[in-house]
Amino acid sequence: MDLTGPVRHARRVDATSPTCPGCGWPVTEPYQVLSRHSTSEGVLVWSRCPCGRLQAHRADAVVVRSNGCRRAP
């Protein structure tokens, strides 16, 4: 995945919010943990909230969060 290229139709997502902007789930209580990775700055946790939004957080701070929720087919 190339994260260096131009971003089209991007919406700004507040990564500092303590809750998911889609469903209000608290960042400090991951709903579904997908993976954990030890780094030099601590443990990086990739998780999904109940609405399906993917996020990565370290300690209790969000590092990155997707800007859209998964939709049911």
N, C-alpha and C positions, 0 to 999 in steps of 0.2 A: 504494500500500500504506500503510495507516494503522498506524503503530507506536505511537500514543499511547493507543489503546483498551485495555480490559482483556484480559489474557491468560488463557485457560482451559486447564487441564490442562498447564501448562508444567512442564517438568523443568529443573532447574538443570544447566547445562553449564559445566564449568571452562574458561574461555577462556584461562587462564594456562598450561595444560598445553602442553609443547613437542611433544606428539604428539596425533594424532587419538584420541579415546576409543573410536571404533568399530573402527578397524583398526590403530592404532599408527603410522601414517605420520607422519614428522617434519614439523612446520610449516615448517621452513626449506627444504624441498624440495617445492614445489608439484607435485602429480602432473599436473594439467591446469589451466593458467592460462586463465581465462575472459575477464578484462579487467584493464587497468591504468589507473589514473587519477592524474594529478599533483594533489596538494593542497598547501596551505600547510604541512602537517606531514610531507610526504614522499609517496612513491608508495603508493597503496592498491591492493592486488592481490586480486581475487576469484578463487578457485580451488576445485577439487574434489579430494578425496583419492580413493584407489582404491575405497573403499566408497561413494562418491557424496556424502559430506557436503560441503555448501557452507560456505565460510569466507572471511572477509575479513581480510587481515593487512597490517600496515605494518612495514617493516623485518623483524625476526624475531619480532614479537609479534602474536598473534591479536587482532583488534579485535572480531570477532563470528563466531560459529560456529553452524550449525544444530544443533538438538538431536536430529535423527534422520537415519538413513541411508536412501538410496534403496533400494528393494527391487525385485528382478527380478520381472516379471509372471508 
